[in-house]
């Protein structure tokens, strides 16, 4: 993986004119830049995957604050965002390159290569629609063919997501008779198409779950899909960094803090969900969730105190917060991975879908054996992924509630903890309207100026970046909403 990433960086520089959309063709083309016809299909895949992962990080920089994984240095809450880094990755680097991959794959009959391109497209337009609601898609990446692309509705984008994933599933289940196959340029699975197939099912189940509360998809349909999804932690969709291309969370949180620059600190919503405050441990064997030291450090203090969002540096009891990103943590080492979707999340998807299929609500108690077993399997997978002993935790009465005691908040708490630094948590918060029945203890950010714009309201989407407004003003203005306006799939 280290050598692959070094190659990727070189390729990304080499690919500048291909990856940039023609909306930027007023910029001089760098000398020595490769033209489309000079490139092999394998030259394009690694940059697309790399940018997909970087886009995930860009989104989480703000959405992790919204979902209170972390706060800004000193407890600051994030305000309105345009998520410009995510937009640039998708529209300047990912979709244009995928268009070329698809054309080359079609010419060569490389059906598996095209299937992976479709999965990556679905992931990227999915996070884009979840971020901005309506987005350019059907007219995007046409370059000079359309410099002012219309915006597709989020509803139509979701239809495209399922079409892309169903097409990929069918292609990966069939034989590829071309002489082109994925190899080391596949930074996720190293060319293993069976894992890509399971990824397609798992991603499809994630996006189906988004629509259950909307009434568009049934919980039983989600269960049917996830049955074909990830089967172990080995299937996790993630990419690791190396000592040359360092993990951006390590740079943002560890290097920045050590050099006196702006960084983030861990929020009380996360820490209070892991230190026994919101879910008091019952066995007497635990003080904290064993995963907590893999995320943060309290520098040897007796108690773990997260920072209240917008609370000026205080923890929930009014004393200073003391929990920071830990150096050498699972996501904060030089070579740490960034994860898009995992087997543990797949189990929590299954648990939630089974809970809802049984008639479960945000406050109901008790569910099926299927829901409970998936919930416990998700916890076990999470503990194994983060390399900790979860036996005492999983035996504690606060967690081992049995099928008869299972509530939605148990499932969503575990999914929230497992998906630390994953923007999917912001989707989950919105799906349940920031409910403190579902996310125990959740409160809206505190604000020193309570009369400020959007005070007392949850942020629910990003605004379109100013660069797109300047280039495509009429279409942007026709689709722009306030950042507190629900996206399409949020229930009324």
MARSE-282026 format. One record per residue (C-alpha): chain; x, y, z. Coordinates in nm, 4 decimals, padded with zeros to 6 digits. Layout:
<recs>
REC   mol          X          Y          Z
REC     A          X          Y          Z
...
</recs>
This chain:
<recs>
REC   mol          X          Y          Z
REC     A    00.0000    00.0000    00.0000
REC     A    00.2842    00.2414    00.0710
REC     A    00.4270    00.2021   -00.2787
REC     A    00.0811    00.2294   -00.4294
REC     A    00.0182    00.5592   -00.2571
REC     A    00.3492    00.7026   -00.3759
REC     A    00.2528    00.6061   -00.7296
REC     A   -00.0888    00.7597   -00.6781
REC     A    00.0531    01.0993   -00.5865
REC     A    00.2666    01.1023   -00.9001
REC     A   -00.0300    00.9951   -01.1103
REC     A   -00.2507    01.2654   -00.9593
REC     A   -00.0011    01.5306   -01.0673
REC     A    00.0298    01.3658   -01.4085
REC     A   -00.3456    01.3626   -01.4537
REC     A   -00.4189    01.7308   -01.3953
REC     A   -00.5716    01.8133   -01.7331
REC     A   -00.7805    01.4969   -01.7399
REC     A   -00.9156    01.5342   -01.3899
REC     A   -01.0035    01.9025   -01.4122
REC     A   -01.3357    01.9797   -01.5784
REC     A   -01.3464    02.2094   -01.8775
REC     A   -01.5060    02.4719   -01.6559
REC     A   -01.1450    02.5502   -01.5723
REC     A   -01.0106    02.5446   -01.9287
REC     A   -00.9075    02.9063   -01.9040
REC     A   -00.6119    02.7825   -01.6979
REC     A   -00.3020    02.6972   -01.9011
REC     A   -00.2408    02.3248   -01.9439
REC     A    00.0855    02.2290   -01.7666
REC     A    00.3662    02.1191   -01.9965
REC     A    00.4156    01.7426   -02.0062
REC     A    00.0551    01.6708   -01.9084
REC     A   -00.0860    01.3505   -02.0542
REC     A   -00.3776    01.3576   -02.2939
REC     A   -00.6715    01.1202   -02.2653
REC     A   -00.5670    00.9009   -02.5556
REC     A   -00.2210    00.8488   -02.4052
REC     A   -00.3557    00.7013   -02.0827
REC     A   -00.4346    00.3438   -01.9977
REC     A   -00.7523    00.2711   -01.8078
REC     A   -00.5419    00.1636   -01.5089
REC     A   -00.3832    00.5099   -01.4905
REC     A   -00.7164    00.6603   -01.3921
REC     A   -00.8511    00.4300   -01.1220
REC     A   -00.6050    00.5089   -00.8415
REC     A   -00.6576    00.8875   -00.8651
REC     A   -01.0357    00.8400   -00.8570
REC     A   -01.0162    00.6200   -00.5470
REC     A   -00.7700    00.8526   -00.3767
REC     A   -00.9930    01.1551   -00.4410
REC     A   -01.2984    00.9628   -00.3202
REC     A   -01.1252    00.9052    00.0128
REC     A   -01.0047    01.2662    00.0289
REC     A   -01.3591    01.3834   -00.0376
REC     A   -01.4784    01.1773    00.2581
REC     A   -01.2246    01.3545    00.4783
REC     A   -01.3221    01.6981    00.3426
REC     A   -01.6877    01.6362    00.4228
REC     A   -01.6159    01.5139    00.7745
REC     A   -01.4104    01.8236    00.8597
REC     A   -01.7411    02.0063    00.9092
REC     A   -01.9932    01.7264    00.9474
REC     A   -01.7952    01.5720    01.2326
REC     A   -01.8519    01.8977    01.4183
REC     A   -02.2226    01.8983    01.3288
REC     A   -02.2587    01.5421    01.4617
REC     A   -02.0425    01.6317    01.7634
REC     A   -01.7627    01.3831    01.7143
REC     A   -01.5402    01.6829    01.7779
REC     A   -01.5504    02.0572    01.8302
REC     A   -01.3162    02.3257    01.7112
REC     A   -01.0226    02.4167    01.9328
REC     A   -01.1583    02.5564    02.2583
REC     A   -01.5029    02.4072    02.2095
REC     A   -01.6147    02.6026    01.9044
REC     A   -01.9120    02.4848    01.7010
REC     A   -01.8993    02.4935    01.3219
REC     A   -02.1225    02.7382    01.1397
REC     A   -02.2572    02.7314    00.7856
REC     A   -02.0409    02.5359    00.5400
REC     A   -02.0102    02.5079    00.1629
REC     A   -01.8111    02.1804    00.1820
REC     A   -01.6038    02.3184   -00.1051
REC     A   -01.3330    02.0544   -00.0666
REC     A   -01.5839    01.7760   -00.1275
REC     A   -01.7337    01.9604   -00.4263
REC     A   -01.3923    02.0100   -00.5860
REC     A   -01.2923    01.6477   -00.5395
REC     A   -01.6148    01.5220   -00.6980
REC     A   -01.6560    01.7660   -00.9840
REC     A   -01.2964    01.8452   -01.0763
REC     A   -01.1248    01.5129   -01.0169
REC     A   -01.3662    01.2223   -00.9765
REC     A   -01.6582    01.2455   -01.2196
REC     A   -01.4493    01.3634   -01.5187
REC     A   -01.2021    01.0783   -01.4704
REC     A   -01.4799    00.8235   -01.4222
REC     A   -01.6305    00.9376   -01.7521
REC     A   -01.3015    00.8483   -01.9230
REC     A   -01.2769    00.5162   -01.7371
REC     A   -01.6258    00.4242   -01.8507
REC     A   -01.5495    00.5104   -02.2137
REC     A   -01.2270    00.3116   -02.2138
REC     A   -01.3933    00.0204   -02.0343
REC     A   -01.6755    00.0127   -02.2895
REC     A   -01.4294    00.0133   -02.5785
REC     A   -01.2349   -00.2772   -02.4250
REC     A   -01.5362   -00.4716   -02.2963
REC     A   -01.3908   -00.4430   -01.9443
REC     A   -01.7172   -00.4974   -01.7601
REC     A   -01.5684   -00.5428   -01.4123
REC     A   -01.3659   -00.2254   -01.4460
REC     A   -01.6814   -00.0394   -01.5483
REC     A   -01.8684   -00.1916   -01.2531
REC     A   -01.6161   -00.0567   -01.0039
REC     A   -01.6409    00.2838   -01.1729
REC     A   -02.0187    00.2682   -01.1230
REC     A   -01.9796    00.1855   -00.7532
REC     A   -01.7432    00.4796   -00.7081
REC     A   -01.9851    00.7046   -00.8950
REC     A   -02.2692    00.5959   -00.6665
REC     A   -02.0625    00.6645   -00.3547
REC     A   -01.9662    01.0111   -00.4746
REC     A   -02.3016    01.1317   -00.6032
REC     A   -02.4542    00.9823   -00.2887
REC     A   -02.2454    01.1877   -00.0495
REC     A   -02.2914    01.4909   -00.2753
REC     A   -02.6716    01.4621   -00.2690
REC     A   -02.6691    01.4034    00.1065
REC     A   -02.4561    01.7172    00.1421
REC     A   -02.6275    01.9655   -00.0935
REC     A   -02.9639    01.7986   -00.1792
REC     A   -03.0009    01.8847   -00.5511
REC     A   -02.6750    01.8545   -00.7461
REC     A   -02.5449    01.8515   -01.1041
REC     A   -02.5239    01.4915   -01.2236
REC     A   -02.6871    01.4018   -01.5557
REC     A   -02.5295    01.7086   -01.7195
REC     A   -02.2099    01.7098   -01.5114
REC     A   -01.8626    01.6316   -01.6490
REC     A   -01.9600    01.7256   -02.0049
REC     A   -01.6915    01.9916   -02.0252
REC     A   -01.7335    02.2230   -02.3210
REC     A   -02.0495    02.0323   -02.4094
REC     A   -02.2322    02.2032   -02.1239
REC     A   -02.0647    02.4665   -01.9124
REC     A   -02.3844    02.5406   -01.7170
REC     A   -02.5159    02.2014   -01.6023
REC     A   -02.8669    02.1792   -01.4637
REC     A   -02.9176    02.0331   -01.1181
REC     A   -03.0814    01.6946   -01.0649
REC     A   -03.3176    01.6553   -00.7699
REC     A   -03.1938    01.4498   -00.4783
REC     A   -03.4767    01.2071   -00.5456
REC     A   -03.3579    01.1494   -00.9029
REC     A   -02.9968    01.1186   -00.7872
REC     A   -03.1028    00.8420   -00.5498
REC     A   -03.2694    00.6638   -00.8411
REC     A   -02.9375    00.6901   -01.0257
REC     A   -02.7496    00.5542   -00.7246
REC     A   -02.9591    00.2380   -00.7232
REC     A   -02.9370    00.2035   -01.1025
REC     A   -02.5572    00.2294   -01.0886
REC     A   -02.5273   -00.0203   -00.8039
REC     A   -02.7678   -00.2701   -00.9607
REC     A   -02.5727   -00.2468   -01.2872
REC     A   -02.2449   -00.3020   -01.1015
REC     A   -02.3869   -00.5999   -00.9128
REC     A   -02.5064   -00.7628   -01.2344
REC     A   -02.1725   -00.7033   -01.4060
REC     A   -01.9651   -00.8365   -01.1166
REC     A   -02.1802   -01.1475   -01.0951
REC     A   -02.1125   -01.2185   -01.4626
REC     A   -01.7875   -01.3155   -01.6310
REC     A   -01.5585   -01.0459   -01.7692
REC     A   -01.4162   -01.1737   -02.0974
REC     A   -01.1798   -00.8817   -02.1539
REC     A   -00.8074   -00.9003   -02.0890
REC     A   -00.8255   -00.6013   -01.8529
REC     A   -00.8516   -00.6605   -01.4799
REC     A   -00.8078   -00.4545   -01.1670
REC     A   -00.4704   -00.4767   -00.9992
REC     A   -00.2530   -00.2623   -00.7760
REC     A   -00.4306    00.0537   -00.8932
REC     A   -00.7274   -00.0665   -00.6879
REC     A   -00.6322    00.1008   -00.3597
REC     A   -00.9237   -00.0587   -00.1751
REC     A   -00.9351   -00.4315   -00.2593
REC     A   -00.6304   -00.4891   -00.4784
REC     A   -00.8433   -00.6206   -00.7628
REC     A   -01.0653   -00.8553   -00.5601
REC     A   -01.3977   -00.8266   -00.7438
REC     A   -01.5811   -01.0471   -00.4930
REC     A   -01.5207   -00.7789   -00.2315
REC     A   -01.6331   -00.5091   -00.4715
REC     A   -01.9536   -00.7063   -00.5205
REC     A   -02.0149   -00.7201   -00.1460
REC     A   -01.9319   -00.3487   -00.1277
REC     A   -02.1958   -00.2716   -00.3895
REC     A   -02.4623   -00.4521   -00.1869
REC     A   -02.3547   -00.2842    00.1373
REC     A   -02.3510    00.0646   -00.0133
REC     A   -02.6927   -00.0039   -00.1658
REC     A   -02.8295   -00.1067    00.1757
REC     A   -02.6917    00.2140    00.3303
REC     A   -02.8722    00.4296    00.0756
REC     A   -03.1890    00.2237    00.0982
REC     A   -03.1892    00.2759    00.4754
REC     A   -03.1824    00.6520    00.4192
REC     A   -03.5236    00.6218    00.2536
REC     A   -03.7037    00.3939    00.4999
REC     A   -03.8367    00.6728    00.7224
REC     A   -03.9367    00.8585    00.4055
REC     A   -04.1546    00.5625    00.3122
REC     A   -03.9805    00.5055   -00.0219
REC     A   -03.8047    00.1787    00.0734
REC     A   -03.9154   -00.0831    00.3255
REC     A   -03.6995   -00.2102    00.6066
REC     A   -03.7411   -00.5625    00.4689
REC     A   -03.5903   -00.4527    00.1371
REC     A   -03.2853   -00.3306    00.3289
REC     A   -03.2592   -00.6688    00.5005
REC     A   -03.2703   -00.8481    00.1645
REC     A   -02.9882   -00.6317    00.0300
REC     A   -02.7604   -00.6428    00.3335
REC     A   -02.7768   -01.0230    00.3385
REC     A   -02.5438   -01.0107    00.0368
REC     A   -02.3168   -00.7427    00.1825
REC     A   -01.9942   -00.7487    00.3795
REC     A   -01.9165   -01.0731    00.5608
REC     A   -01.6199   -00.9710    00.7805
REC     A   -01.3901   -00.6824    00.8702
REC     A   -01.1688   -00.7873    00.5795
REC     A   -01.4336   -00.6378    00.3498
REC     A   -01.4116   -00.2872    00.4990
REC     A   -01.3982   -00.0134    00.2349
REC     A   -01.1007    00.1942    00.3471
REC     A   -00.7631    00.3187    00.2292
REC     A   -00.4485    00.3520    00.4388
REC     A   -00.1881    00.6263    00.4029
REC     A    00.1895    00.6109    00.4458
REC     A    00.4831    00.8147    00.5733
REC     A    00.5027    01.0101    00.2491
REC     A    00.1333    01.0694    00.1887
REC     A    00.0362    01.1064    00.5534
REC     A   -00.3121    01.0585    00.6908
REC     A   -00.4868    01.3998    00.6860
REC     A   -00.6405    01.3507    01.0323
REC     A   -00.2884    01.2980    01.1671
REC     A   -00.1812    01.6221    00.9986
REC     A   -00.4902    01.8152    01.1094
REC     A   -00.5056    01.6980    01.4690
REC     A   -00.1659    01.5734    01.5831
REC     A    00.0856    01.7750    01.3806
REC     A   -00.1220    02.0931    01.4017
REC     A   -00.1665    02.0665    01.7790
REC     A    00.2025    01.9963    01.8358
REC     A    00.2985    02.3042    01.6341
REC     A    00.0487    02.5380    01.7998
REC     A   -00.1900    02.5540    01.5045
REC     A   -00.5668    02.5195    01.4928
REC     A   -00.6974    02.1712    01.5657
REC     A   -01.0119    02.0038    01.6929
REC     A   -01.0934    01.8501    02.0323
REC     A   -01.3281    01.5632    02.1143
REC     A   -01.6898    01.6566    02.1790
REC     A   -01.8937    01.5711    02.4858
REC     A   -02.1607    01.3900    02.2822
REC     A   -01.9050    01.1280    02.1785
REC     A   -01.7208    01.1107    02.5083
REC     A   -02.0350    01.0990    02.7242
REC     A   -02.1596    00.8116    02.5096
REC     A   -01.8377    00.6226    02.5907
REC     A   -01.7478    00.7153    02.9503
REC     A   -02.0589    00.5860    03.1259
REC     A   -02.2376    00.9210    03.1564
REC     A   -02.5211    00.8474    02.9144
REC     A   -02.5114    00.4688    02.9486
REC     A   -02.3890    00.3910    03.3045
REC     A   -02.1942    00.0661    03.3219
REC     A   -02.3485   -00.1909    03.5533
REC     A   -02.0874   -00.4592    03.6098
REC     A   -01.8298   -00.2566    03.8008
REC     A   -01.5627   -00.3841    03.5598
REC     A   -01.5606   -00.0828    03.3273
REC     A   -01.5034    00.2888    03.3528
REC     A   -01.4967    00.3613    02.9800
REC     A   -01.5699    00.2028    02.6464
REC     A   -01.2437    00.0229    02.5540
REC     A   -01.2430    00.1944    02.2137
REC     A   -01.2131    00.5407    02.3677
REC     A   -00.8309    00.5384    02.4045
REC     A   -00.8080    00.4471    02.0346
REC     A   -00.9758    00.7797    01.9566
REC     A   -00.8665    01.0168    02.2310
REC     A   -00.6507    01.0913    02.5317
REC     A   -00.7221    01.2680    02.8602
REC     A   -00.3504    01.2884    02.9411
REC     A   -00.3819    01.0559    03.2402
REC     A   -00.6689    01.2331    03.4160
REC     A   -00.9073    01.0307    03.6290
REC     A   -01.2149    01.1305    03.4300
REC     A   -01.2785    01.1667    03.0588
REC     A   -01.4517    01.4961    02.9810
REC     A   -01.5494    01.5939    02.6290
REC     A   -01.5995    01.9513    02.5139
REC     A   -01.9517    02.0885    02.4887
REC     A   -02.0281    02.2051    02.1349
REC     A   -02.0043    02.5842    02.1475
REC     A   -01.9390    02.5688    02.5195
REC     A   -01.6232    02.7786    02.5345
REC     A   -01.4011    02.4899    02.6394
REC     A   -01.6219    02.3485    02.9140
REC     A   -01.7317    01.9910    02.9660
REC     A   -02.0938    01.9082    03.0604
REC     A   -02.0300    01.9573    03.4341
REC     A   -01.8920    02.3075    03.3793
REC     A   -01.5273    02.2152    03.4309
REC     A   -01.2777    02.2324    03.1424
REC     A   -01.2890    01.9578    02.8810
REC     A   -00.9818    01.7358    02.8814
REC     A   -01.0131    01.4908    02.5925
REC     A   -00.8152    01.5377    02.2739
REC     A   -00.7301    01.3370    01.9650
REC     A   -00.4682    01.0799    02.0615
REC     A   -00.1396    01.0485    01.8775
REC     A   -00.1041    00.6973    01.7439
REC     A   -00.4806    00.6448    01.7460
REC     A   -00.6657    00.4309    01.4958
REC     A   -00.7333    00.7311    01.2717
REC     A   -00.4558    00.9606    01.3938
REC     A   -00.1336    00.7847    01.3003
REC     A    00.0773    00.8754    00.9991
REC     A   -00.0396    00.5661    00.8100
REC     A   -00.3949    00.5409    00.9471
REC     A   -00.6817    00.4585    00.7120
REC     A   -00.9879    00.6585    00.6212
REC     A   -01.2973    00.4412    00.6092
REC     A   -01.6061    00.4881    00.3943
REC     A   -01.8151    00.1879    00.4988
REC     A   -01.7456   -00.1236    00.7047
REC     A   -01.8715   -00.4651    00.8057
REC     A   -01.9599   -00.3337    01.1527
REC     A   -02.1760   -00.0634    00.9949
REC     A   -02.3382   -00.3327    00.7806
REC     A   -02.4389   -00.5141    01.0984
REC     A   -02.5817   -00.1956    01.2480
REC     A   -02.7737   -00.1365    00.9238
REC     A   -02.9128   -00.4881    00.9594
REC     A   -02.9972   -00.4320    01.3257
REC     A   -03.1785   -00.1038    01.2579
REC     A   -03.3670   -00.2465    00.9587
REC     A   -03.4762   -00.5521    01.1578
REC     A   -03.5824   -00.3293    01.4479
REC     A   -03.7926   -00.1112    01.2164
REC     A   -03.9324   -00.4093    01.0256
REC     A   -04.0650   -00.5395    01.3576
REC     A   -04.2571   -00.2158    01.4097
REC     A   -03.9952   -00.0492    01.6276
REC     A   -04.0107    00.3245    01.6913
REC     A   -03.7763    00.5817    01.8424
REC     A   -03.9037    00.4986    02.1926
REC     A   -04.0267    00.1382    02.1737
REC     A   -03.8599   -00.1378    02.3750
REC     A   -03.7893   -00.4871    02.2504
REC     A   -03.7272   -00.6413    01.9108
REC     A   -03.6412   -00.9621    01.7302
REC     A   -03.3517   -01.1996    01.7776
REC     A   -03.2303   -01.0947    01.4313
REC     A   -03.2076   -00.7296    01.5356
REC     A   -03.0344   -00.8073    01.8636
REC     A   -02.7836   -01.0517    01.7175
REC     A   -02.6898   -00.8048    01.4427
REC     A   -02.6450   -00.5326    01.7064
REC     A   -02.4087   -00.7531    01.9079
REC     A   -02.2238   -00.8693    01.5952
REC     A   -02.1692   -00.5072    01.4996
REC     A   -02.0181   -00.4311    01.8410
REC     A   -01.7920   -00.7372    01.8229
REC     A   -01.6738   -00.6379    01.4750
REC     A   -01.6074   -00.2828    01.5937
REC     A   -01.4011   -00.4026    01.8904
REC     A   -01.1988   -00.6307    01.6625
REC     A   -01.1450   -00.3535    01.4097
REC     A   -01.0132   -00.1129    01.6700
REC     A   -00.7968   -00.3860    01.8255
REC     A   -00.9422   -00.3871    02.1762
REC     A   -01.0860   -00.6494    02.4101
REC     A   -01.4595   -00.5935    02.4158
REC     A   -01.5602   -00.8949    02.6257
REC     A   -01.6381   -00.7050    02.9479
REC     A   -01.8121   -00.4308    02.7528
REC     A   -02.0331   -00.6697    02.5597
REC     A   -02.1258   -00.8545    02.8802
REC     A   -02.2185   -00.5368    03.0691
REC     A   -02.5883   -00.4863    03.1338
REC     A   -02.5825   -00.1425    02.9739
REC     A   -02.4960   -00.3064    02.6426
REC     A   -02.6172   -00.6674    02.6748
REC     A   -02.9819   -00.5687    02.7055
REC     A   -03.1234   -00.8768    02.5336
REC     A   -03.3746   -00.8773    02.2482
REC     A   -03.6527   -00.7848    02.4918
REC     A   -03.4700   -00.4732    02.6114
REC     A   -03.3287   -00.3512    02.2798
REC     A   -03.4104    00.0072    02.1855
REC     A   -03.3232    00.2067    01.8779
REC     A   -03.0911    00.4271    02.0830
REC     A   -02.8740    00.1236    02.1664
REC     A   -02.8218    00.0460    01.7984
REC     A   -02.7629    00.4063    01.6935
REC     A   -02.5252    00.4748    01.9816
REC     A   -02.3059    00.1845    01.8773
REC     A   -02.3183    00.2838    01.5120
REC     A   -02.2282    00.6415    01.6072
REC     A   -01.9274    00.5308    01.8111
REC     A   -01.8081    00.2859    01.5490
REC     A   -01.8446    00.5439    01.2695
REC     A   -01.6182    00.7952    01.4424
REC     A   -01.4966    01.0468    01.1813
REC     A   -01.7408    00.9202    00.9204
REC     A   -01.9871    01.1708    00.7652
REC     A   -02.2573    00.9013    00.7670
REC     A   -02.3250    01.0023    01.1290
REC     A   -02.4526    01.3395    01.0059
REC     A   -02.6971    01.1498    00.7848
REC     A   -02.8136    00.9447    01.0838
REC     A   -02.8681    01.2565    01.2956
REC     A   -03.0846    01.4087    01.0220
REC     A   -03.2751    01.0863    00.9520
REC     A   -03.4006    01.0986    01.3107
REC     A   -03.4331    01.4767    01.3285
REC     A   -03.1566    01.5101    01.5900
REC     A   -03.3723    01.3207    01.8400
REC     A   -03.2374    01.2812    02.1922
REC     A   -03.4533    00.9699    02.2191
REC     A   -03.2331    00.8138    01.9506
REC     A   -02.9059    00.9883    02.0382
REC     A   -02.9150    01.0043    02.4167
REC     A   -02.7960    01.3335    02.5636
REC     A   -02.7847    01.5171    02.2302
REC     A   -02.8317    01.8931    02.2592
REC     A   -02.7891    02.1626    01.9997
REC     A   -02.4684    02.3657    02.0003
REC     A   -02.4429    02.6472    02.2514
REC     A   -02.3885    02.9939    02.1090
REC     A   -02.2612    03.3016    02.2854
REC     A   -02.4779    03.5204    02.0601
REC     A   -02.8182    03.3539    02.0767
REC     A   -02.9562    03.6070    01.8290
REC     A   -02.7080    03.5038    01.5601
REC     A   -02.8266    03.3676    01.2258
REC     A   -02.9561    03.0097    01.2577
REC     A   -02.9153    03.0139    01.6367
REC     A   -03.1189    02.7351    01.7907
REC     A   -03.1494    02.5509    01.4589
REC     A   -02.9648    02.2404    01.3419
REC     A   -02.7606    02.2655    01.0250
REC     A   -02.8959    02.0143    00.7723
REC     A   -02.7077    02.0757    00.4480
REC     A   -02.4187    02.2641    00.2921
REC     A   -02.4548    02.5743    00.0789
REC     A   -02.3226    02.5569   -00.2759
REC     A   -01.9594    02.6719   -00.3081
REC     A   -01.8997    03.0280   -00.4251
REC     A   -01.6978    02.9000   -00.7207
REC     A   -02.0045    02.7183   -00.8549
REC     A   -02.2208    03.0225   -00.7890
REC     A   -01.9811    03.2346   -00.9945
REC     A   -01.9714    02.9837   -01.2844
REC     A   -02.3284    02.8556   -01.2882
REC     A   -02.5260    03.1260   -01.1092
REC     A   -02.8727    03.0691   -01.2553
REC     A   -02.8809    02.6981   -01.1722
REC     A   -02.7277    02.7469   -00.8290
REC     A   -02.9740    03.0175   -00.7326
REC     A   -03.2636    02.8037   -00.8532
REC     A   -03.1634    02.5268   -00.6131
REC     A   -03.0119    02.7110   -00.3180
REC     A   -03.1838    02.6692    00.0195
REC     A   -03.0894    02.7832    00.3669
REC     A   -02.8454    02.5526    00.5504
REC     A   -03.1191    02.4642    00.8017
REC     A   -03.3653    02.3454    00.5345
REC     A   -03.4183    01.9670    00.5395
REC     A   -03.2995    01.7667    00.2384
REC     A   -03.5504    01.5647    00.0384
REC     A   -03.5226    01.2358    00.2266
REC     A   -03.5749    01.3913    00.5680
REC     A   -03.9249    01.3163    00.6899
REC     A   -04.1590    01.6177    00.7193
</recs>
